[in-house]
Amino acid sequence: MYKPFLLTGLLISTMAVAQDKMTPELLWQLGRVSGEALSADGKTVIYGVSQINIAENKGEKNLYAIPLAGGTPKQLTQTPGAEGDVAVLPGNKIGFSLKGQWYEMNTDGSNPVQKTNVDGGMQNIRISPDGKHILFSKEVKVKKISGSDHYPDLTKSNVQIYDNLNYRHWDTWEDGNFSHVFYATYNNGEVGTPIDIMAEEPYDCPQMPSGGPEDMIWSQDGKSVIYVCKKKYGKEYAISTNTDIYEYNLDTKATRNLSQGMMGYDVSPTFSPDGKYLTWLSMARDGYEADKNDVIIMDRATGTITNLTKGWDGTAASSRFSNDGKKIYFLAVIKGTEQLLEISLQKNIAQTTEKHIRQVTTGDFDINDMLAQSGNTLVVSRTDMNHAAELFTVDLQKGAVTPLTSVNKASYDKIGMCKIEKRWVKTTDGKDMLTWVIFPPDFDPAKKYPTLLYCQGGPQSAVSQFYSYRWNFQLMASQGYIVVAPNRRGMPGHGVEWNASISKDWGGQPIKDYLSAIDDVSKESYVDKSRLGAVGASYGGYSVYMLAGVHENRFKSFIAHDGLFDLKSWYGTTEELWFANWDIGAYWDPANANAYKHFNPSEYANKWNTPILIIQGGIDFRVPIEQGLQAFQLAQLKGIKSKLLYFPEENHWVLKPQNALAWQREFFNWLKETL
């Protein structure tokens, strides 16, 4: 079924002016914009811009200010380093962290002063609402791991000794150190003796590997700390996703579990403006990382907990209260885009249901962060497939979205924009599947183009209007390729059932969905069916490996990054086993025999016959190195044109700028050679 929807404005602008194209080098020159804070009077937005220095192989971030009503931005900082944890303070001051210490400056950027000198530095710094305490995180040695830990006389020993899981996580071996939450008195830069509110616990806060200051917040009265933690250790940690919301009282020194009995992820706590309510995001099932994410609210006086989105057929990404406390705004993927929604809280909170949820914004873009509200205006971060993140304002009544920053306008004015098509494809089981099709800026329907099937990772992450600095659709299309990006089974935005159906079916219907998408688009006269490729990372890399064995000669070239090639060896070496258990299951359990036989790419090795570029990170512990090496060795021994791109110091992603550029150059060189 073919129901195209064209982004007419982009098409017109592309046809009107012949321009240059996006390149890897230009992509890495773009400023990376992040919302930071709103001034106390609600009239000025403070934001960060990170610039990448390719020669130095690192980034530099500075702070800027711009009027909420729009206008000329003003640079506030220019000290080397990355300013973070930005906060608006009393007395017309702005606070921020830099190189592990706390700084304060005037709101115009003048007179920046380092206020603290804490030994070893601090991370995720927050000043209490009353200004009397400082909250931060820091590594604490809790467990003996190294040889010298156990045997102090063996100072040159580098052995690591483990008697339990997790012995490594994402890209780091367990060394016995854990990130703990501390607080101390604070008086104009003077920091008292820090108190570790987690004592000798072998647990992390913020959560590893990607938690941040959102995992630890002050109560509105400054008398308690709310923090997120998974208080499990060893094997129990490896097989569980059960984080909880904890409250530590500064006066009594007591800690209590606010989400006791809620068995999945509980994260992102936020207070109502009056401090009477606390919200967080919650998943119901332990071990399921992509379960439906609900917005939970707790009445602080009674302890009553209400699920505000229980009957809503979607999953929330983040949430915040309105300034008057009468609404909760949250983000969610809706049919291939991430949008802003609101919940109107009823006087009796328990009576708030899905009927009181309203979608505020609509359009072919992603709202991917909410900064702050001023009156009827919410400041957000927004992307689309042609534009990196910039700040926008949202009219909360009308839903109108208006640009605020334009950090990358000069760069985008020099290049042609890609045409984006929203297409609905009929799947093999009769469902309608949204598929994005991205065209080169100078697309001519009378010509034929090589076409790439993009396979998304996750596996339960969305193909929306995101803007990646690696898997960048604009960059791919600008090199002369049509890109086909299906919202295959397993993605949010199409109901909970669609999202959940990929578990235990990795190589089944989702792979059929991919083939349905490429087959449907290949019917168009402008697609060169003799020049089809498939590319992807993580589960997307797994998908490429699966397609290599079942594609029946549809594709001429493959690229797989950190993909799962052999499920049995993957299960035996990956780290967060809750993921493997939920989506595949243990290989020794007969109940999972079908997955290890029919959904295992290595089982189709005899059918591999197509050129393949294999990319592997050396410190990717989620999809460890043996996966890429096994796939490359198979291709080489079968005489298949193949190449291994190995990054010894990269994890599941490619984070170092020069490595990222090398990745993109090899990516497109391979496509030129094989397509």
Legacy VTK file of the C-alpha trace (Angstrom):
# vtk DataFile Version 3.0
C-alpha trace
ASCII
DATASET POLYDATA
POINTS 675 float
0.000 0.000 0.000
1.408 3.387 -0.988
0.302 6.569 0.763
3.032 9.184 0.381
3.127 12.388 2.367
5.654 14.928 1.146
7.279 17.639 3.202
6.239 20.225 0.648
8.162 23.113 2.170
11.416 21.190 2.044
10.746 20.103 -1.517
10.143 23.680 -2.674
13.258 25.020 -0.957
15.354 22.218 -2.422
14.081 22.809 -5.962
14.539 26.561 -5.750
18.293 26.695 -5.169
21.110 24.453 -6.382
23.390 24.022 -3.374
26.261 21.996 -1.993
25.685 18.739 -0.146
26.224 17.527 3.391
29.613 15.872 3.943
31.120 14.051 6.941
33.419 16.994 7.560
30.570 19.519 7.533
28.487 17.285 9.780
31.234 17.352 12.413
31.573 21.131 12.152
27.982 21.668 13.294
27.403 23.176 16.710
25.673 20.808 19.121
23.008 22.744 20.982
21.738 21.882 24.463
19.167 23.708 26.584
20.502 24.566 30.037
18.312 26.934 32.085
15.775 29.765 32.086
16.439 33.025 33.915
14.487 33.750 37.101
12.314 36.324 35.326
11.545 33.871 32.506
12.872 36.236 29.846
16.254 34.719 28.961
17.225 31.220 27.845
20.683 29.896 28.673
21.966 27.208 26.353
25.167 25.392 25.519
26.935 24.923 22.203
29.579 22.229 21.781
32.009 22.506 18.887
34.211 19.623 17.771
37.890 20.248 17.061
38.876 17.472 14.685
42.610 18.260 14.853
42.604 18.037 18.657
40.139 15.113 18.592
37.893 16.634 21.269
34.990 18.980 21.857
34.619 22.361 23.543
31.382 23.621 25.091
30.424 27.186 25.954
27.315 28.843 27.357
25.168 31.433 25.597
22.088 33.481 26.436
19.250 34.539 24.144
16.010 36.424 24.886
13.004 34.128 25.067
11.243 36.460 22.631
14.106 35.955 20.168
17.042 38.144 19.315
20.814 38.187 19.221
22.564 35.578 21.388
25.353 36.542 23.782
28.282 34.271 24.598
28.661 33.891 28.368
31.699 31.627 28.773
34.890 30.914 26.871
37.018 29.057 29.401
38.389 25.753 27.995
36.291 22.812 29.111
32.635 21.857 29.152
30.311 23.812 31.422
27.450 21.766 32.857
24.907 21.502 35.699
23.776 25.058 34.916
21.502 26.645 37.529
19.952 30.075 38.019
20.813 31.305 41.515
19.513 34.100 43.744
21.261 37.424 43.476
21.268 37.570 39.693
23.829 34.773 39.430
24.346 31.703 37.251
26.030 28.638 38.669
27.717 25.888 36.674
30.227 23.072 36.993
33.561 23.055 35.191
36.349 20.504 35.530
34.798 19.049 38.677
34.300 22.321 40.579
31.458 24.798 41.086
31.566 28.254 39.513
29.321 31.279 39.693
29.056 34.317 37.417
26.769 37.226 36.699
23.889 36.571 34.316
25.686 38.537 31.588
28.687 36.186 31.842
30.892 38.663 33.683
33.015 37.914 36.750
33.146 34.081 36.621
34.548 32.814 39.928
35.552 29.303 40.968
33.715 28.826 44.251
34.828 25.352 45.357
38.064 23.416 45.559
36.905 19.932 46.503
39.670 17.345 46.405
39.188 14.963 43.490
36.385 17.062 41.999
32.648 16.515 41.872
30.130 15.344 39.273
26.436 16.119 38.774
26.486 19.131 41.084
23.255 20.660 42.417
22.822 23.475 44.958
19.842 23.039 47.302
16.824 25.344 46.806
17.684 27.221 50.014
21.338 27.548 48.966
22.589 25.910 52.180
23.772 22.552 50.800
25.552 21.152 47.787
24.722 17.767 46.237
27.089 15.841 43.999
28.287 12.370 43.013
31.723 10.849 43.317
33.435 7.476 42.920
33.925 5.447 46.113
36.029 2.295 46.526
33.751 -0.378 47.987
34.916 -3.782 46.719
38.328 -5.408 46.427
38.970 -6.372 42.811
42.620 -5.903 41.825
45.508 -8.068 42.936
46.969 -5.212 44.969
43.590 -4.764 46.697
43.842 -8.316 47.991
47.614 -8.491 48.368
49.054 -5.038 49.169
52.621 -6.341 48.847
52.024 -7.189 45.149
51.977 -3.585 43.995
52.806 -4.428 40.377
50.162 -7.107 40.030
47.444 -6.233 37.509
45.221 -9.280 37.973
41.463 -8.708 38.407
39.638 -11.162 40.677
35.875 -11.741 40.385
33.518 -14.052 42.192
30.258 -12.609 40.842
28.584 -10.756 37.982
28.667 -7.951 36.681
32.403 -8.054 36.138
32.170 -5.488 33.326
29.603 -3.022 32.026
29.231 -1.432 28.564
32.878 -0.407 28.127
34.414 -0.609 31.598
35.700 -3.486 33.726
34.460 -3.477 37.308
37.217 -2.064 39.541
35.397 -1.980 42.875
34.500 1.721 42.612
30.876 2.883 42.667
29.341 6.282 42.002
27.767 7.527 45.242
25.671 10.548 46.166
27.150 13.067 48.600
25.898 16.247 50.191
27.616 18.885 52.302
26.920 22.275 53.795
27.560 25.115 51.385
28.282 28.742 52.216
29.398 30.968 49.345
31.841 28.359 48.072
32.821 26.888 51.417
31.996 23.178 51.378
31.607 21.290 54.637
32.522 17.674 55.268
30.780 15.593 52.584
28.359 12.906 53.743
27.963 9.772 51.590
24.247 9.014 51.746
24.892 5.557 50.266
27.568 4.628 52.836
29.375 1.387 51.878
26.709 0.197 49.433
28.009 -1.502 46.233
25.517 0.384 44.084
25.706 3.244 41.582
23.919 6.557 41.434
23.723 7.983 38.837
22.886 4.751 37.059
25.512 3.261 34.782
26.262 3.838 31.989
24.184 6.859 31.019
22.624 8.302 34.166
23.160 11.941 35.060
22.009 14.712 37.387
18.383 13.782 36.686
19.023 10.729 38.906
19.571 12.863 42.023
17.459 15.899 42.936
16.627 18.080 45.926
13.166 18.201 47.427
11.531 21.607 47.094
12.204 22.442 50.757
15.839 21.287 50.591
15.329 18.862 53.460
15.704 15.620 51.521
17.402 14.121 48.491
15.569 11.981 45.956
17.766 9.586 44.010
17.503 6.663 41.581
19.337 3.427 42.277
19.269 -0.254 41.450
20.150 -1.707 44.839
21.212 -5.100 43.629
24.670 -6.569 43.326
26.341 -9.324 41.339
24.175 -11.786 39.426
21.015 -10.146 40.757
22.150 -6.843 39.226
22.932 -8.468 35.875
19.485 -10.021 35.471
17.336 -7.169 36.811
16.130 -3.753 35.647
14.495 -2.959 38.992
15.622 0.550 39.877
13.771 2.424 42.594
13.189 5.984 43.764
14.752 6.616 47.173
14.389 9.517 49.593
17.154 10.414 52.040
16.215 12.777 54.888
19.008 15.161 55.915
17.744 15.500 59.494
17.058 11.867 60.370
19.674 10.371 57.989
17.020 7.749 57.118
16.452 6.390 53.613
13.116 5.054 52.364
12.087 3.419 49.108
9.272 5.436 47.517
8.632 2.926 44.734
8.708 -0.212 46.842
6.978 -3.063 45.013
7.265 -1.426 41.575
9.401 -3.981 39.807
10.787 -2.355 36.631
12.715 0.799 35.844
11.692 3.758 38.029
13.546 6.879 36.878
13.420 10.646 36.261
11.869 11.980 39.484
10.487 15.545 39.382
8.641 17.663 41.952
5.562 19.796 41.472
6.233 23.523 41.982
4.671 23.426 45.453
6.494 20.221 46.421
3.244 18.386 47.207
3.615 15.847 44.399
6.443 13.788 42.980
6.342 12.210 39.542
8.584 9.689 37.847
8.607 7.325 34.882
7.979 3.665 35.617
8.049 0.327 33.830
6.036 -2.501 35.339
8.097 -5.614 34.584
11.507 -6.530 35.928
14.011 -7.512 33.239
12.244 -5.740 30.369
14.166 -2.600 29.399
11.654 -1.485 26.749
8.440 -2.026 28.685
5.691 0.591 28.496
6.946 3.684 30.336
4.173 5.239 32.438
3.945 8.600 34.184
3.529 8.002 37.921
2.465 10.608 40.488
2.785 10.388 44.277
0.882 12.505 46.764
3.626 13.401 49.253
1.192 13.884 52.124
-0.622 10.554 51.807
1.896 8.443 49.896
-0.823 7.557 47.368
0.602 6.529 43.988
-1.383 6.898 40.751
-0.476 5.720 37.246
-1.579 8.625 35.042
-1.028 6.843 31.700
-2.136 3.316 32.574
-4.888 3.222 29.928
-2.949 5.155 27.293
-1.564 3.008 24.443
1.921 4.493 24.303
5.177 4.921 26.190
6.478 8.154 27.728
10.046 9.409 27.349
10.292 12.235 29.910
7.975 14.440 31.955
7.760 17.732 33.866
5.115 19.750 35.717
3.595 22.931 34.371
4.485 26.061 36.333
1.060 26.124 37.983
1.216 22.415 38.851
-2.072 21.693 37.092
-0.607 19.800 34.145
2.194 17.410 33.376
3.964 17.663 30.045
5.641 14.594 28.610
7.312 13.413 25.409
6.364 10.308 23.455
6.912 8.818 20.019
3.727 9.037 17.954
3.804 7.288 14.556
7.418 7.978 13.675
7.878 11.353 15.391
8.450 12.397 18.994
5.873 14.883 20.193
4.892 16.936 23.241
1.785 15.827 25.146
0.060 17.085 28.276
-1.934 15.523 31.102
-4.555 17.735 32.713
-4.577 16.742 36.362
-8.030 16.404 37.850
-8.842 17.756 41.304
-9.038 14.160 42.423
-5.752 12.877 40.999
-7.036 9.286 40.924
-9.677 10.347 38.392
-7.037 11.441 35.864
-7.104 8.985 32.943
-6.053 8.714 29.304
-9.088 10.882 28.486
-7.222 13.822 29.984
-4.167 13.414 27.709
-3.788 15.835 24.807
-1.160 15.917 22.070
0.183 19.485 21.998
2.504 19.432 18.961
2.100 17.810 15.561
4.533 17.698 12.657
7.373 15.853 10.992
9.941 16.647 13.661
11.097 15.338 17.041
10.696 17.230 20.294
13.541 15.594 22.162
13.952 17.666 25.319
11.951 20.076 27.488
13.916 22.891 29.114
11.600 25.261 30.963
8.244 27.036 30.868
7.554 30.773 30.892
3.875 31.695 30.831
2.242 29.979 27.872
5.602 29.132 26.320
7.686 25.972 26.714
11.297 25.937 25.537
12.204 22.656 23.840
14.912 21.083 21.739
13.847 19.978 18.251
15.362 17.990 15.396
14.336 16.656 12.028
16.151 14.526 9.467
17.550 17.668 7.813
18.528 19.623 10.935
20.544 19.037 14.100
19.081 20.065 17.439
18.160 23.711 17.980
15.992 25.335 20.635
12.387 26.168 19.804
9.447 27.607 21.708
6.073 25.891 21.868
2.792 27.765 22.296
1.190 25.456 24.855
-2.356 26.334 23.811
-2.017 26.271 20.029
0.896 23.860 19.661
2.778 26.212 17.335
6.533 25.577 17.289
8.805 28.582 16.637
12.625 28.637 16.187
14.610 30.288 18.954
18.277 29.499 18.245
19.895 29.228 14.808
23.413 28.051 15.618
23.767 26.040 12.404
21.788 28.232 9.997
24.869 29.398 8.086
25.950 25.810 7.468
22.509 24.636 6.370
22.024 27.634 4.090
24.937 26.345 2.003
23.561 22.863 1.385
20.501 21.372 -0.232
17.854 19.796 1.945
16.682 16.234 1.452
13.122 15.435 0.471
11.430 13.238 3.073
8.527 10.940 2.281
6.257 9.222 4.787
5.107 5.977 3.217
2.775 3.248 4.476
3.753 -0.305 3.539
1.626 -3.441 3.888
3.469 -6.147 5.857
3.319 -9.887 5.277
0.771 -10.255 8.077
-1.463 -7.522 6.698
-0.429 -4.627 8.982
0.295 -1.054 7.872
3.923 -0.072 8.570
5.198 3.491 8.464
8.387 3.794 6.441
10.493 6.916 6.006
12.071 7.417 2.589
14.836 10.009 2.326
15.880 11.303 -1.105
19.068 13.072 -2.307
18.799 16.879 -2.345
18.950 16.950 -6.141
16.591 14.017 -6.588
15.341 13.500 -10.136
12.529 10.905 -10.423
13.586 10.231 -13.999
16.902 8.780 -12.805
17.705 5.539 -11.006
19.394 5.582 -7.596
21.215 3.057 -5.427
19.082 2.482 -2.332
19.934 1.648 1.289
17.716 -0.222 3.723
18.428 1.227 7.172
18.060 -1.277 10.027
17.515 0.375 13.415
19.075 -0.835 16.649
17.525 -1.073 20.070
15.790 -3.270 19.132
12.944 -1.230 20.610
14.069 2.292 19.742
12.243 4.525 17.304
13.036 5.534 13.750
11.750 9.050 14.127
12.881 12.499 13.004
16.152 12.158 14.923
19.453 13.631 13.772
22.450 11.382 14.334
26.093 12.337 13.914
26.897 8.840 12.671
23.790 7.188 11.209
22.772 10.418 9.548
20.094 10.059 6.868
20.779 13.504 5.424
24.451 12.607 4.985
23.661 9.239 3.369
21.124 10.717 0.960
23.432 13.611 0.104
25.985 11.113 -1.237
23.434 10.034 -3.844
21.551 7.244 -2.053
17.858 6.824 -1.365
17.423 5.689 2.248
14.540 3.446 3.339
13.953 3.485 7.122
11.030 1.304 8.251
9.212 1.503 11.581
9.369 -2.289 11.753
7.949 -4.432 14.531
9.398 -3.538 17.915
9.381 0.250 17.659
7.462 2.626 19.950
4.875 4.994 18.553
2.462 2.418 17.131
0.947 1.015 20.294
2.279 -1.174 23.078
1.575 -4.444 21.237
3.597 -3.396 18.164
6.438 -2.267 20.436
6.546 -5.482 22.469
6.104 -8.026 19.683
9.802 -8.196 18.733
10.871 -9.933 21.946
11.636 -13.619 21.339
10.982 -12.975 17.610
14.128 -11.134 16.519
14.600 -13.017 13.273
10.921 -13.494 12.499
8.364 -10.818 11.639
10.777 -7.859 12.068
13.046 -9.252 9.334
9.991 -9.832 7.126
9.029 -6.198 7.801
12.407 -5.042 6.515
11.984 -7.059 3.320
8.428 -5.753 2.876
9.726 -2.182 3.064
12.581 -2.565 0.593
10.418 -4.614 -1.786
7.676 -1.978 -1.722
9.985 0.980 -2.360
11.886 -1.002 -5.018
8.754 -0.957 -7.181
9.409 2.722 -7.892
11.050 3.479 -11.230
13.733 5.633 -9.587
15.098 2.741 -7.490
17.901 0.741 -9.090
16.984 -2.751 -7.908
20.406 -4.040 -8.946
22.051 -1.670 -6.424
20.419 -2.294 -3.063
22.319 -2.259 0.234
21.409 -2.902 3.884
23.118 -1.136 6.791
22.683 -1.017 10.569
24.179 -1.190 14.065
23.500 -3.268 17.189
20.166 -5.022 16.544
20.453 -3.315 13.161
23.804 -5.078 12.704
22.139 -8.333 13.742
19.459 -7.612 11.128
22.130 -7.187 8.454
23.702 -10.512 9.436
20.267 -12.178 9.303
19.468 -10.606 5.944
22.798 -11.844 4.598
21.459 -15.388 5.022
17.837 -14.924 3.934
17.717 -12.034 1.443
17.625 -14.284 -1.660
20.009 -12.027 -3.592
18.036 -8.804 -3.132
21.067 -6.927 -1.804
24.405 -6.200 -3.413
26.187 -4.899 -0.309
25.962 -5.009 3.506
27.374 -2.936 6.380
27.029 -4.236 9.952
28.267 -2.311 13.011
28.534 -4.091 16.386
25.928 -6.618 15.333
25.070 -9.938 16.979
26.331 -12.740 14.735
26.120 -15.806 16.960
23.517 -15.697 19.709
25.002 -18.475 21.824
28.469 -16.919 22.130
26.836 -13.496 22.548
24.743 -14.720 25.488
27.905 -16.111 27.068
29.842 -12.843 26.900
27.358 -9.952 27.112
26.968 -8.160 30.452
23.423 -6.964 31.260
21.801 -10.376 31.078
18.293 -9.094 31.753
18.313 -7.907 28.134
19.426 -11.266 26.759
17.027 -13.167 29.022
13.969 -11.155 28.037
14.559 -10.913 24.301
16.242 -14.265 23.538
16.527 -16.441 26.641
19.292 -18.727 27.926
20.691 -21.047 25.256
20.548 -24.107 27.533
16.797 -23.763 28.062
14.904 -25.995 25.577
12.126 -23.391 25.475
14.491 -21.095 23.553
15.706 -23.651 21.020
13.694 -22.065 18.211
15.389 -18.669 18.642
18.878 -20.173 18.696
18.126 -22.250 15.602
15.987 -20.044 13.366
16.858 -16.525 14.572
20.622 -17.008 14.820
22.571 -15.431 11.907
25.437 -17.922 12.232
22.994 -20.744 11.383
22.672 -19.267 7.871
26.429 -19.073 7.217
26.172 -21.426 4.229
23.971 -18.912 2.429
26.284 -15.898 2.750
27.399 -14.692 -0.683
27.321 -10.879 -0.598
30.082 -8.289 0.057
30.036 -7.074 3.652
31.785 -4.391 5.716
31.977 -5.408 9.384
32.603 -2.763 12.064
33.459 -3.649 15.647
34.324 -1.709 18.783
37.058 -3.214 20.910
35.502 -2.255 24.250
31.889 -2.954 23.370
30.856 -5.291 26.172
27.168 -5.305 25.213
28.020 -6.859 21.819
31.560 -8.117 22.448
34.370 -8.340 19.933
33.960 -12.016 19.048
30.712 -11.193 17.228
32.362 -9.038 14.577
35.418 -11.277 14.318
33.328 -14.392 13.730
31.375 -12.685 10.951
34.515 -11.375 9.278
36.233 -14.750 9.496
33.218 -16.434 7.897
33.168 -13.971 4.997
36.907 -14.277 4.439
36.937 -18.082 4.512
34.034 -18.210 2.060
35.890 -15.890 -0.317
33.324 -13.107 0.032
34.567 -9.554 -0.539
34.746 -8.230 3.027
36.485 -5.741 5.251
36.871 -5.425 9.031
36.850 -1.946 10.535
38.099 -2.392 14.117
38.111 0.435 16.682
40.106 -0.843 19.696
39.169 2.076 21.988
35.508 2.541 20.990
32.521 0.994 22.713
29.043 0.366 21.266
29.311 3.780 19.615
32.107 5.707 17.898
32.722 8.710 20.143
36.141 10.092 19.218
35.844 12.677 16.400
38.673 11.409 14.188
37.476 7.824 14.563
33.981 8.977 13.609
35.286 10.645 10.459
37.278 7.537 9.582
34.091 5.510 10.125
32.113 7.673 7.710
34.836 7.725 5.062
35.109 3.934 5.169
31.311 3.637 5.131
30.933 5.611 1.908
34.079 4.206 0.302
32.639 0.732 0.790
29.346 1.716 -0.791
31.163 3.238 -3.775
33.107 0.007 -4.222
30.182 -2.355 -3.874
27.085 -0.442 -5.049
LINES 1 676
675 0 1 2 3 4 5 6 7 8 9 10 11 12 13 14 15 16 17 18 19 20 21 22 23 24 25 26 27 28 29 30 31 32 33 34 35 36 37 38 39 40 41 42 43 44 45 46 47 48 49 50 51 52 53 54 55 56 57 58 59 60 61 62 63 64 65 66 67 68 69 70 71 72 73 74 75 76 77 78 79 80 81 82 83 84 85 86 87 88 89 90 91 92 93 94 95 96 97 98 99 100 101 102 103 104 105 106 107 108 109 110 111 112 113 114 115 116 117 118 119 120 121 122 123 124 125 126 127 128 129 130 131 132 133 134 135 136 137 138 139 140 141 142 143 144 145 146 147 148 149 150 151 152 153 154 155 156 157 158 159 160 161 162 163 164 165 166 167 168 169 170 171 172 173 174 175 176 177 178 179 180 181 182 183 184 185 186 187 188 189 190 191 192 193 194 195 196 197 198 199 200 201 202 203 204 205 206 207 208 209 210 211 212 213 214 215 216 217 218 219 220 221 222 223 224 225 226 227 228 229 230 231 232 233 234 235 236 237 238 239 240 241 242 243 244 245 246 247 248 249 250 251 252 253 254 255 256 257 258 259 260 261 262 263 264 265 266 267 268 269 270 271 272 273 274 275 276 277 278 279 280 281 282 283 284 285 286 287 288 289 290 291 292 293 294 295 296 297 298 299 300 301 302 303 304 305 306 307 308 309 310 311 312 313 314 315 316 317 318 319 320 321 322 323 324 325 326 327 328 329 330 331 332 333 334 335 336 337 338 339 340 341 342 343 344 345 346 347 348 349 350 351 352 353 354 355 356 357 358 359 360 361 362 363 364 365 366 367 368 369 370 371 372 373 374 375 376 377 378 379 380 381 382 383 384 385 386 387 388 389 390 391 392 393 394 395 396 397 398 399 400 401 402 403 404 405 406 407 408 409 410 411 412 413 414 415 416 417 418 419 420 421 422 423 424 425 426 427 428 429 430 431 432 433 434 435 436 437 438 439 440 441 442 443 444 445 446 447 448 449 450 451 452 453 454 455 456 457 458 459 460 461 462 463 464 465 466 467 468 469 470 471 472 473 474 475 476 477 478 479 480 481 482 483 484 485 486 487 488 489 490 491 492 493 494 495 496 497 498 499 500 501 502 503 504 505 506 507 508 509 510 511 512 513 514 515 516 517 518 519 520 521 522 523 524 525 526 527 528 529 530 531 532 533 534 535 536 537 538 539 540 541 542 543 544 545 546 547 548 549 550 551 552 553 554 555 556 557 558 559 560 561 562 563 564 565 566 567 568 569 570 571 572 573 574 575 576 577 578 579 580 581 582 583 584 585 586 587 588 589 590 591 592 593 594 595 596 597 598 599 600 601 602 603 604 605 606 607 608 609 610 611 612 613 614 615 616 617 618 619 620 621 622 623 624 625 626 627 628 629 630 631 632 633 634 635 636 637 638 639 640 641 642 643 644 645 646 647 648 649 650 651 652 653 654 655 656 657 658 659 660 661 662 663 664 665 666 667 668 669 670 671 672 673 674
